[in-house]
Amino acid sequence: MLVFLDVGNTNTVIGLFEGDELKVRWRIRTGRGVTSDEYGIFFSELLRTTDFEKKDIEGVGIACVVPPVLPSLIEWSRKSLAVEPMVVSPGIKTGMPIHVDNPREVGADRIVNAVAAYERYKTAVIIVDFGTATTIDFVSSRGVFEGGIIAPGMAISTEALFKSASKLPRVELMRPPRVIGKNTVNAMQSGIVFGYAGLVDALVGRIKKEVSLEWPDEPDPVVVASGGLSSLFSEVAETIGEIDEFLTLQGLRIIYARNRQE
């Protein structure tokens, strides 16, 4: 049994794998300041909801974009599970060339998603990840990470709207019944959901245009969306062809296996 953690700024996704199969997954809030002992207690409680025990866990992999959280997670893995975790960081074997100005500054989640998407489709691919930030990255048909786009995430943009406009309420992130809102809540939901769908479609279109100019031999990229909000966009963003909410966990599994082979 392997445990993989995708630690984002807002949420942490935990997955238990048996071989290549994702058996159990949880999505929890990322807690800054949480100690290794607290992680141990919390993880033990999560395991109680399954048929697995800590002694079944043979390996741990972590992709973390919140540096203050990482030391406690590493200590938790060592102390509670007696496992030295694999942390996706510069120097780890990913099997994917990173063609950007400074490969060390690319977030672990973006690299892990890219590895998983290319492994799955084996062709040019654009990965749209709806997290705290919305990232859109391009991987060539040769399996090279060529870079991408980082935009403000939908949730933080919604929260900024609520905090900055005194008469606007905090709204649930969901598709409204129509584009032209008949009340304030639906009008805000329309602006957020359809607005972000437009943002994604426009940026994916620009990436595809740039790819066709710079790499004219590249096939039309597959567009796959990931992240907790990806399912919301499966019907409203015209450019998204595939949805894989837990793409990062699959990428962690692949990278873990590649490093175990050394």
TORVO-652958 format. One record per atom (N, C-alpha, C): residue in three letters; atom name; x, y, z. Coordinates in steps of 0.1 Angstrom, whole numbers, plus 5000, padded with zeros to 4 digits. Layout:
<nodes>
 code site    X    Y    Z
  ala   CA    X    Y    Z
...
</nodes>
This chain:
<nodes>
 code site    X    Y    Z
  met    N 5008 4988 5000
  met   CA 5000 5000 5000
  met    C 5009 5013 5000
  leu    N 5006 5022 4991
  leu   CA 5013 5034 4990
  leu    C 5004 5046 4993
  val    N 5010 5056 5000
  val   CA 5002 5069 5003
  val    C 5008 5080 4996
  phe    N 5000 5088 4989
  phe   CA 5005 5100 4982
  phe    C 4997 5112 4986
  leu    N 5004 5123 4988
  leu   CA 4998 5135 4993
  leu    C 5001 5147 4983
  asp    N 4990 5153 4978
  asp   CA 4991 5165 4970
  asp    C 4987 5177 4978
  val    N 4997 5184 4983
  val   CA 4995 5195 4992
  val    C 4994 5208 4985
  gly    N 4982 5214 4984
  gly   CA 4980 5226 4978
  gly    C 4979 5237 4988
  asn    N 4977 5250 4984
  asn   CA 4976 5261 4993
  asn    C 4963 5261 5001
  thr    N 4953 5255 4994
  thr   CA 4939 5255 5001
  thr    C 4936 5241 5006
  asn    N 4938 5231 4997
  asn   CA 4934 5217 5001
  asn    C 4946 5208 4999
  thr    N 4945 5197 5007
  thr   CA 4954 5186 5005
  thr    C 4946 5173 5001
  val    N 4950 5167 4990
  val   CA 4944 5154 4986
  val    C 4953 5143 4990
  ile    N 4947 5133 4996
  ile   CA 4955 5121 5001
  ile    C 4949 5109 4993
  gly    N 4958 5101 4988
  gly   CA 4953 5089 4981
  gly    C 4960 5076 4985
  leu    N 4953 5066 4987
  leu   CA 4959 5052 4990
  leu    C 4958 5044 4978
  phe    N 4970 5039 4974
  phe   CA 4971 5031 4962
  phe    C 4975 5016 4965
  glu    N 4968 5007 4958
  glu   CA 4972 4993 4959
  glu    C 4976 4990 4945
  gly    N 4990 4989 4943
  gly   CA 4994 4987 4929
  gly    C 4992 5000 4921
  asp    N 4985 4999 4909
  asp   CA 4982 5011 4901
  asp    C 4968 5016 4904
  glu    N 4961 5010 4913
  glu   CA 4947 5013 4916
  glu    C 4946 5023 4928
  leu    N 4939 5034 4926
  leu   CA 4936 5043 4936
  leu    C 4924 5037 4944
  lys    N 4926 5033 4956
  lys   CA 4916 5026 4964
  lys    C 4908 5036 4972
  val    N 4914 5045 4979
  val   CA 4907 5055 4988
  val    C 4913 5069 4985
  arg    N 4905 5079 4986
  arg   CA 4910 5093 4985
  arg    C 4902 5102 4995
  trp    N 4910 5112 5000
  trp   CA 4903 5122 5008
  trp    C 4908 5135 5004
  arg    N 4899 5145 5005
  arg   CA 4903 5159 5003
  arg    C 4901 5167 5016
  ile    N 4911 5173 5022
  ile   CA 4911 5180 5034
  ile    C 4917 5194 5033
  arg    N 4914 5202 5042
  arg   CA 4920 5216 5042
  arg    C 4935 5215 5046
  thr    N 4943 5223 5039
  thr   CA 4957 5223 5042
  thr    C 4959 5231 5055
  gly    N 4966 5225 5065
  gly   CA 4967 5232 5078
  gly    C 4981 5237 5080
  arg    N 4984 5250 5080
  arg   CA 4997 5255 5083
  arg    C 4998 5255 5098
  gly    N 5010 5251 5103
  gly   CA 5012 5250 5117
  gly    C 5009 5237 5124
  val    N 5004 5228 5116
  val   CA 5000 5214 5121
  val    C 5013 5207 5124
  thr    N 5014 5200 5136
  thr   CA 5026 5193 5139
  thr    C 5025 5179 5133
  ser    N 5037 5172 5134
  ser   CA 5038 5158 5129
  ser    C 5029 5149 5137
  asp    N 5028 5151 5150
  asp   CA 5020 5143 5159
  asp    C 5005 5145 5155
  glu    N 5001 5157 5152
  glu   CA 4987 5160 5148
  glu    C 4984 5153 5135
  tyr    N 4993 5153 5126
  tyr   CA 4991 5146 5113
  tyr    C 4990 5131 5116
  gly    N 4998 5126 5125
  gly   CA 4997 5112 5128
  gly    C 4983 5108 5134
  ile    N 4978 5116 5143
  ile   CA 4965 5113 5148
  ile    C 4954 5114 5138
  phe    N 4955 5125 5129
  phe   CA 4945 5127 5119
  phe    C 4945 5116 5109
  phe    N 4957 5111 5105
  phe   CA 4958 5101 5095
  phe    C 4953 5088 5100
  ser    N 4955 5085 5113
  ser   CA 4950 5073 5119
  ser    C 4935 5073 5119
  glu    N 4929 5084 5122
  glu   CA 4914 5085 5121
  glu    C 4909 5083 5107
  leu    N 4916 5088 5097
  leu   CA 4912 5085 5084
  leu    C 4912 5071 5080
  leu    N 4923 5064 5085
  leu   CA 4925 5050 5082
  leu    C 4914 5041 5088
  arg    N 4908 5046 5099
  arg   CA 4897 5039 5106
  arg    C 4885 5037 5097
  thr    N 4884 5046 5087
  thr   CA 4872 5045 5078
  thr    C 4875 5035 5067
  thr    N 4886 5028 5067
  thr   CA 4890 5019 5056
  thr    C 4893 5005 5062
  asp    N 4896 4996 5054
  asp   CA 4900 4983 5058
  asp    C 4915 4981 5059
  phe    N 4923 4993 5058
  phe   CA 4937 4992 5058
  phe    C 4943 4997 5072
  glu    N 4955 4993 5074
  glu   CA 4962 4997 5087
  glu    C 4975 5003 5083
  lys    N 4981 5010 5093
  lys   CA 4994 5017 5091
  lys    C 5005 5007 5087
  lys    N 5004 4995 5092
  lys   CA 5014 4985 5089
  lys    C 5014 4981 5074
  asp    N 5003 4984 5067
  asp   CA 5002 4980 5053
  asp    C 5009 4990 5044
  ile    N 5013 5002 5049
  ile   CA 5018 5012 5041
  ile    C 5033 5010 5039
  glu    N 5038 5009 5027
  glu   CA 5052 5006 5023
  glu    C 5059 5019 5018
  gly    N 5052 5029 5014
  gly   CA 5058 5040 5008
  gly    C 5049 5053 5008
  val    N 5056 5064 5008
  val   CA 5049 5077 5008
  val    C 5055 5086 4998
  gly    N 5047 5093 4991
  gly   CA 5051 5103 4981
  gly    C 5044 5116 4984
  ile    N 5051 5128 4983
  ile   CA 5045 5141 4986
  ile    C 5049 5151 4975
  ala    N 5038 5158 4970
  ala   CA 5040 5170 4962
  ala    C 5034 5181 4970
  cys    N 5043 5191 4973
  cys   CA 5039 5202 4982
  cys    C 5043 5215 4977
  val    N 5033 5225 4976
  val   CA 5036 5238 4972
  val    C 5035 5248 4984
  val    N 5035 5242 4996
  val   CA 5034 5251 5008
  val    C 5046 5247 5017
  pro    N 5057 5254 5015
  pro   CA 5069 5250 5022
  pro    C 5068 5248 5037
  pro    N 5061 5257 5044
  pro   CA 5060 5255 5059
  pro    C 5054 5242 5063
  val    N 5046 5236 5055
  val   CA 5039 5224 5058
  val    C 5048 5211 5057
  leu    N 5058 5212 5048
  leu   CA 5065 5200 5044
  leu    C 5073 5194 5055
  pro    N 5080 5201 5064
  pro   CA 5088 5195 5074
  pro    C 5080 5186 5084
  ser    N 5068 5190 5087
  ser   CA 5059 5182 5096
  ser    C 5054 5170 5089
  leu    N 5052 5171 5076
  leu   CA 5047 5159 5068
  leu    C 5059 5148 5067
  ile    N 5071 5153 5065
  ile   CA 5082 5144 5064
  ile    C 5084 5137 5078
  glu    N 5084 5145 5088
  glu   CA 5085 5139 5102
  glu    C 5074 5129 5105
  trp    N 5062 5133 5101
  trp   CA 5051 5123 5103
  trp    C 5053 5110 5096
  ser    N 5058 5111 5084
  ser   CA 5060 5098 5076
  ser    C 5071 5090 5083
  arg    N 5082 5097 5087
  arg   CA 5093 5089 5093
  arg    C 5089 5084 5107
  lys    N 5082 5092 5115
  lys   CA 5079 5088 5129
  lys    C 5067 5079 5130
  ser    N 5056 5082 5123
  ser   CA 5044 5075 5124
  ser    C 5043 5062 5116
  leu    N 5049 5063 5104
  leu   CA 5048 5052 5094
  leu    C 5061 5045 5092
  ala    N 5072 5050 5098
  ala   CA 5086 5044 5096
  ala    C 5089 5043 5082
  val    N 5086 5053 5074
  val   CA 5088 5053 5060
  val    C 5095 5067 5056
  glu    N 5106 5066 5048
  glu   CA 5113 5078 5043
  glu    C 5105 5082 5031
  pro    N 5099 5094 5031
  pro   CA 5090 5098 5020
  pro    C 5098 5103 5008
  met    N 5092 5101 4996
  met   CA 5097 5107 4984
  met    C 5090 5120 4983
  val    N 5098 5131 4982
  val   CA 5093 5144 4980
  val    C 5097 5149 4967
  val    N 5087 5154 4959
  val   CA 5090 5159 4946
  val    C 5096 5173 4947
  ser    N 5109 5173 4943
  ser   CA 5117 5185 4945
  ser    C 5128 5185 4935
  pro    N 5136 5196 4933
  pro   CA 5147 5195 4923
  pro    C 5156 5184 4926
  gly    N 5160 5176 4916
  gly   CA 5168 5165 4917
  gly    C 5161 5151 4917
  ile    N 5148 5152 4919
  ile   CA 5140 5139 4919
  ile    C 5139 5135 4904
  lys    N 5139 5122 4902
  lys   CA 5138 5116 4888
  lys    C 5123 5117 4884
  thr    N 5120 5125 4874
  thr   CA 5106 5126 4869
  thr    C 5105 5119 4855
  gly    N 5116 5118 4848
  gly   CA 5115 5113 4834
  gly    C 5110 5123 4824
  met    N 5109 5136 4828
  met   CA 5104 5146 4819
  met    C 5114 5158 4819
  pro    N 5119 5162 4807
  pro   CA 5127 5174 4806
  pro    C 5119 5186 4808
  ile    N 5124 5196 4815
  ile   CA 5117 5208 4819
  ile    C 5124 5220 4811
  his    N 5117 5225 4800
  his   CA 5123 5235 4792
  his    C 5117 5249 4796
  val    N 5122 5254 4807
  val   CA 5118 5267 4811
  val    C 5131 5274 4816
  asp    N 5130 5287 4819
  asp   CA 5142 5295 4823
  asp    C 5148 5290 4835
  asn    N 5140 5287 4845
  asn   CA 5145 5281 4858
  asn    C 5136 5270 4863
  pro    N 5140 5257 4859
  pro   CA 5132 5246 4862
  pro    C 5129 5244 4877
  arg    N 5138 5249 4886
  arg   CA 5136 5248 4900
  arg    C 5124 5255 4906
  glu    N 5120 5265 4899
  glu   CA 5109 5274 4904
  glu    C 5095 5268 4899
  val    N 5095 5258 4891
  val   CA 5082 5253 4887
  val    C 5076 5245 4898
  gly    N 5063 5247 4901
  gly   CA 5057 5241 4912
  gly    C 5056 5226 4911
  ala    N 5058 5218 4922
  ala   CA 5058 5204 4921
  ala    C 5045 5198 4915
  asp    N 5033 5205 4918
  asp   CA 5021 5200 4913
  asp    C 5020 5201 4898
  arg    N 5026 5211 4892
  arg   CA 5025 5213 4878
  arg    C 5033 5202 4871
  ile    N 5045 5199 4876
  ile   CA 5054 5189 4871
  ile    C 5047 5175 4872
  val    N 5041 5172 4884
  val   CA 5035 5159 4886
  val    C 5023 5157 4877
  asn    N 5015 5168 4875
  asn   CA 5004 5167 4866
  asn    C 5008 5165 4851
  ala    N 5019 5171 4848
  ala   CA 5024 5170 4834
  ala    C 5029 5155 4832
  val    N 5036 5150 4841
  val   CA 5041 5136 4840
  val    C 5029 5126 4839
  ala    N 5018 5128 4847
  ala   CA 5007 5119 4846
  ala    C 4999 5121 4833
  ala    N 4997 5133 4829
  ala   CA 4990 5135 4816
  ala    C 4997 5129 4804
  tyr    N 5010 5132 4804
  tyr   CA 5018 5126 4792
  tyr    C 5018 5111 4793
  glu    N 5020 5105 4804
  glu   CA 5020 5091 4806
  glu    C 5006 5085 4801
  arg    N 4996 5092 4804
  arg   CA 4982 5087 4800
  arg    C 4980 5088 4785
  tyr    N 4983 5099 4779
  tyr   CA 4979 5102 4765
  tyr    C 4990 5100 4755
  lys    N 5003 5101 4759
  lys   CA 5014 5098 4750
  lys    C 5014 5107 4738
  thr    N 5009 5119 4739
  thr   CA 5009 5129 4729
  thr    C 5010 5143 4734
  ala    N 5009 5153 4726
  ala   CA 5009 5167 4731
  ala    C 4997 5169 4740
  val    N 4999 5175 4751
  val   CA 4988 5177 4760
  val    C 4988 5190 4767
  ile    N 4977 5196 4770
  ile   CA 4975 5208 4777
  ile    C 4968 5205 4790
  ile    N 4974 5208 4802
  ile   CA 4968 5205 4815
  ile    C 4963 5217 4821
  val    N 4950 5217 4824
  val   CA 4943 5228 4831
  val    C 4940 5224 4845
  asp    N 4947 5230 4855
  asp   CA 4945 5226 4869
  asp    C 4938 5237 4877
  phe    N 4926 5234 4882
  phe   CA 4918 5244 4889
  phe    C 4921 5242 4904
  gly    N 4930 5250 4909
  gly   CA 4934 5249 4923
  gly    C 4933 5263 4929
  thr    N 4941 5266 4939
  thr   CA 4941 5280 4945
  thr    C 4945 5289 4934
  ala    N 4955 5285 4925
  ala   CA 4957 5292 4913
  ala    C 4952 5283 4901
  thr    N 4948 5289 4890
  thr   CA 4945 5282 4878
  thr    C 4957 5281 4870
  thr    N 4963 5269 4867
  thr   CA 4975 5268 4859
  thr    C 4971 5260 4846
  ile    N 4977 5265 4835
  ile   CA 4975 5258 4822
  ile    C 4989 5256 4816
  asp    N 4993 5243 4815
  asp   CA 5006 5240 4810
  asp    C 5006 5231 4798
  phe    N 5017 5232 4790
  phe   CA 5018 5225 4777
  phe    C 5030 5215 4778
  val    N 5027 5203 4774
  val   CA 5037 5192 4773
  val    C 5037 5188 4758
  ser    N 5049 5188 4752
  ser   CA 5049 5184 4738
  ser    C 5047 5169 4736
  ser    N 5046 5165 4723
  ser   CA 5044 5151 4720
  ser    C 5057 5143 4723
  arg    N 5068 5150 4725
  arg   CA 5080 5143 4728
  arg    C 5082 5142 4743
  gly    N 5072 5146 4751
  gly   CA 5072 5145 4765
  gly    C 5080 5155 4772
  val    N 5081 5167 4767
  val   CA 5089 5178 4772
  val    C 5079 5189 4778
  phe    N 5081 5193 4791
  phe   CA 5074 5203 4797
  phe    C 5079 5217 4792
  glu    N 5070 5224 4784
  glu   CA 5075 5236 4777
  glu    C 5071 5249 4785
  gly    N 5063 5247 4796
  gly   CA 5059 5259 4803
  gly    C 5044 5261 4803
  gly    N 5040 5273 4807
  gly   CA 5025 5275 4808
  gly    C 5021 5288 4814
  ile    N 5009 5288 4820
  ile   CA 5003 5300 4824
  ile    C 4998 5298 4839
  ile    N 4999 5309 4847
  ile   CA 4994 5309 4860
  ile    C 4984 5321 4862
  ala    N 4972 5318 4865
  ala   CA 4962 5328 4867
  ala    C 4956 5327 4881
  pro    N 4950 5338 4886
  pro   CA 4943 5337 4899
  pro    C 4933 5326 4899
  gly    N 4932 5318 4910
  gly   CA 4922 5308 4910
  gly    C 4908 5313 4912
  met    N 4898 5305 4909
  met   CA 4884 5309 4909
  met    C 4880 5312 4924
  ala    N 4884 5304 4933
  ala   CA 4879 5306 4947
  ala    C 4885 5319 4953
  ile    N 4898 5321 4951
  ile   CA 4903 5334 4957
  ile    C 4898 5346 4950
  ser    N 4895 5345 4937
  ser   CA 4889 5356 4930
  ser    C 4875 5359 4935
  thr    N 4867 5348 4938
  thr   CA 4854 5350 4944
  thr    C 4855 5356 4958
  glu    N 4865 5352 4966
  glu   CA 4866 5357 4979
  glu    C 4870 5372 4979
  ala    N 4879 5375 4969
  ala   CA 4883 5389 4968
  ala    C 4871 5398 4964
  leu    N 4862 5393 4956
  leu   CA 4850 5400 4952
  leu    C 4841 5403 4964
  phe    N 4840 5393 4972
  phe   CA 4832 5394 4984
  phe    C 4838 5404 4994
  lys    N 4851 5403 4996
  lys   CA 4857 5412 5006
  lys    C 4859 5426 5001
  ser    N 4860 5428 4988
  ser   CA 4862 5442 4983
  ser    C 4850 5450 4979
  ala    N 4839 5443 4977
  ala   CA 4826 5449 4974
  ala    C 4816 5447 4985
  ser    N 4814 5457 4993
  ser   CA 4807 5456 5006
  ser    C 4793 5451 5005
  lys    N 4786 5453 4993
  lys   CA 4772 5448 4992
  lys    C 4771 5435 4985
  leu    N 4782 5429 4981
  leu   CA 4781 5416 4975
  leu    C 4783 5404 4985
  pro    N 4775 5394 4984
  pro   CA 4776 5383 4994
  pro    C 4786 5373 4989
  arg    N 4790 5364 4999
  arg   CA 4798 5352 4995
  arg    C 4789 5342 4989
  val    N 4793 5337 4977
  val   CA 4784 5328 4970
  val    C 4790 5314 4968
  glu    N 4782 5304 4966
  glu   CA 4787 5290 4964
  glu    C 4791 5289 4949
  leu    N 4802 5282 4948
  leu   CA 4808 5280 4934
  leu    C 4800 5269 4927
  met    N 4790 5274 4919
  met   CA 4782 5264 4912
  met    C 4777 5271 4899
  arg    N 4773 5263 4889
  arg   CA 4768 5268 4877
  arg    C 4754 5274 4879
  pro    N 4752 5286 4875
  pro   CA 4739 5292 4876
  pro    C 4729 5287 4865
  pro    N 4716 5289 4867
  pro   CA 4707 5284 4857
  pro    C 4707 5290 4844
  arg    N 4713 5302 4843
  arg   CA 4714 5310 4830
  arg    C 4725 5320 4831
  val    N 4729 5325 4819
  val   CA 4740 5334 4819
  val    C 4736 5348 4824
  ile    N 4724 5352 4820
  ile   CA 4719 5365 4825
  ile    C 4713 5363 4838
  gly    N 4720 5367 4849
  gly   CA 4715 5365 4862
  gly    C 4703 5374 4866
  lys    N 4693 5368 4872
  lys   CA 4681 5375 4876
  lys    C 4681 5380 4891
  asn    N 4692 5376 4898
  asn   CA 4695 5381 4911
  asn    C 4710 5382 4913
  thr    N 4713 5388 4925
  thr   CA 4728 5391 4927
  thr    C 4736 5378 4927
  val    N 4731 5368 4935
  val   CA 4738 5356 4936
  val    C 4741 5349 4922
  asn    N 4730 5348 4914
  asn   CA 4732 5342 4901
  asn    C 4740 5350 4892
  ala    N 4739 5363 4893
  ala   CA 4748 5372 4885
  ala    C 4762 5370 4888
  met    N 4766 5369 4901
  met   CA 4780 5366 4905
  met    C 4784 5352 4901
  gln    N 4776 5342 4902
  gln   CA 4779 5329 4898
  gln    C 4782 5328 4883
  ser    N 4774 5336 4876
  ser   CA 4776 5336 4861
  ser    C 4789 5342 4857
  gly    N 4792 5354 4864
  gly   CA 4805 5360 4861
  gly    C 4817 5351 4865
  ile    N 4815 5344 4876
  ile   CA 4826 5336 4880
  ile    C 4828 5323 4872
  val    N 4817 5316 4870
  val   CA 4818 5303 4863
  val    C 4820 5305 4848
  phe    N 4811 5313 4842
  phe   CA 4812 5314 4827
  phe    C 4824 5323 4824
  gly    N 4827 5333 4833
  gly   CA 4839 5341 4831
  gly    C 4852 5333 4831
  tyr    N 4853 5323 4841
  tyr   CA 4865 5315 4841
  tyr    C 4865 5305 4829
  ala    N 4853 5300 4825
  ala   CA 4853 5292 4813
  ala    C 4858 5299 4801
  gly    N 4854 5312 4800
  gly   CA 4860 5320 4789
  gly    C 4874 5322 4790
  leu    N 4879 5325 4802
  leu   CA 4894 5326 4804
  leu    C 4901 5314 4800
  val    N 4896 5302 4804
  val   CA 4903 5290 4801
  val    C 4903 5287 4786
  asp    N 4891 5289 4779
  asp   CA 4890 5287 4765
  asp    C 4899 5297 4757
  ala    N 4900 5309 4762
  ala   CA 4908 5319 4755
  ala    C 4923 5316 4756
  leu    N 4927 5312 4768
  leu   CA 4942 5309 4770
  leu    C 4945 5296 4764
  val    N 4937 5286 4764
  val   CA 4940 5273 4757
  val    C 4941 5276 4742
  gly    N 4932 5284 4737
  gly   CA 4932 5288 4723
  gly    C 4945 5295 4719
  arg    N 4950 5304 4728
  arg   CA 4963 5311 4725
  arg    C 4975 5301 4726
  ile    N 4974 5292 4735
  ile   CA 4985 5282 4736
  ile    C 4985 5273 4723
  lys    N 4973 5269 4719
  lys   CA 4973 5260 4707
  lys    C 4978 5268 4694
  lys    N 4975 5281 4694
  lys   CA 4979 5289 4683
  lys    C 4995 5291 4683
  glu    N 5000 5293 4695
  glu   CA 5015 5295 4696
  glu    C 5022 5282 4693
  val    N 5016 5270 4698
  val   CA 5022 5257 4695
  val    C 5023 5255 4680
  ser    N 5012 5258 4673
  ser   CA 5011 5256 4658
  ser    C 5022 5264 4651
  leu    N 5025 5276 4657
  leu   CA 5035 5285 4651
  leu    C 5050 5280 4654
  glu    N 5052 5277 4667
  glu   CA 5066 5274 4671
  glu    C 5069 5259 4669
  trp    N 5059 5250 4669
  trp   CA 5062 5236 4667
  trp    C 5051 5231 4657
  pro    N 5053 5234 4644
  pro   CA 5043 5231 4634
  pro    C 5040 5217 4632
  asp    N 5050 5208 4637
  asp   CA 5048 5194 4635
  asp    C 5040 5187 4646
  glu    N 5037 5195 4657
  glu   CA 5030 5190 4668
  glu    C 5015 5187 4665
  pro    N 5010 5176 4670
  pro   CA 4996 5173 4668
  pro    C 4987 5182 4677
  asp    N 4974 5183 4674
  asp   CA 4965 5191 4682
  asp    C 4965 5185 4696
  pro    N 4969 5194 4706
  pro   CA 4970 5188 4720
  pro    C 4957 5184 4726
  val    N 4958 5173 4733
  val   CA 4946 5169 4742
  val    C 4946 5179 4753
  val    N 4934 5183 4757
  val   CA 4932 5192 4768
  val    C 4925 5185 4780
  val    N 4932 5183 4791
  val   CA 4927 5176 4803
  val    C 4926 5186 4814
  ala    N 4916 5185 4822
  ala   CA 4914 5194 4834
  ala    C 4915 5185 4846
  ser    N 4921 5191 4857
  ser   CA 4923 5185 4869
  ser    C 4920 5194 4881
  gly    N 4919 5189 4893
  gly   CA 4917 5198 4904
  gly    C 4902 5196 4909
  gly    N 4900 5201 4921
  gly   CA 4887 5200 4928
  gly    C 4876 5206 4920
  leu    N 4878 5216 4913
  leu   CA 4867 5223 4906
  leu    C 4866 5219 4891
  ser    N 4874 5209 4887
  ser   CA 4874 5205 4873
  ser    C 4861 5201 4867
  ser    N 4853 5193 4876
  ser   CA 4841 5188 4871
  ser    C 4831 5199 4868
  leu    N 4832 5210 4875
  leu   CA 4823 5221 4872
  leu    C 4824 5227 4858
  phe    N 4836 5225 4852
  phe   CA 4839 5231 4839
  phe    C 4837 5221 4828
  ser    N 4834 5209 4831
  ser   CA 4833 5199 4820
  ser    C 4822 5203 4810
  glu    N 4812 5210 4814
  glu   CA 4801 5214 4805
  glu    C 4802 5228 4800
  val    N 4810 5237 4807
  val   CA 4809 5251 4803
  val    C 4822 5256 4796
  ala    N 4833 5249 4797
  ala   CA 4845 5253 4790
  ala    C 4846 5244 4777
  glu    N 4845 5251 4766
  glu   CA 4844 5244 4753
  glu    C 4857 5236 4749
  thr    N 4868 5241 4754
  thr   CA 4881 5235 4750
  thr    C 4885 5223 4758
  ile    N 4879 5221 4770
  ile   CA 4883 5209 4778
  ile    C 4877 5196 4773
  gly    N 4886 5187 4770
  gly   CA 4881 5174 4764
  gly    C 4881 5163 4774
  glu    N 4889 5163 4784
  glu   CA 4890 5152 4794
  glu    C 4890 5158 4808
  ile    N 4885 5150 4818
  ile   CA 4885 5154 4832
  ile    C 4892 5143 4840
  asp    N 4902 5147 4848
  asp   CA 4908 5137 4857
  asp    C 4911 5145 4870
  glu    N 4901 5144 4880
  glu   CA 4902 5153 4892
  glu    C 4915 5149 4900
  phe    N 4919 5137 4899
  phe   CA 4930 5132 4908
  phe    C 4943 5129 4899
  leu    N 4945 5137 4889
  leu   CA 4957 5136 4881
  leu    C 4970 5136 4888
  thr    N 4970 5145 4898
  thr   CA 4983 5147 4906
  thr    C 4986 5134 4914
  leu    N 4977 5128 4919
  leu   CA 4979 5115 4927
  leu    C 4985 5105 4917
  gln    N 4980 5104 4905
  gln   CA 4985 5094 4895
  gln    C 4999 5098 4892
  gly    N 5002 5111 4890
  gly   CA 5016 5115 4887
  gly    C 5025 5111 4898
  leu    N 5021 5113 4911
  leu   CA 5030 5109 4922
  leu    C 5033 5094 4922
  arg    N 5023 5086 4918
  arg   CA 5025 5072 4918
  arg    C 5035 5068 4907
  ile    N 5034 5075 4895
  ile   CA 5044 5073 4884
  ile    C 5058 5077 4888
  ile    N 5059 5088 4894
  ile   CA 5072 5093 4898
  ile    C 5078 5085 4909
  tyr    N 5070 5081 4918
  tyr   CA 5075 5072 4929
  tyr    C 5081 5059 4923
  ala    N 5073 5053 4913
  ala   CA 5078 5041 4907
  ala    C 5091 5043 4900
  arg    N 5093 5054 4893
  arg   CA 5105 5057 4886
  arg    C 5117 5058 4895
  asn    N 5115 5064 4907
  asn   CA 5126 5066 4916
  asn    C 5129 5053 4924
  arg    N 5119 5044 4925
  arg   CA 5122 5031 4932
  arg    C 5130 5022 4923
  gln    N 5129 5025 4910
  gln   CA 5137 5016 4900
  gln    C 5152 5019 4900
  glu    N 5156 5030 4906
  glu   CA 5170 5033 4906
  glu    C 5178 5023 4915
</nodes>
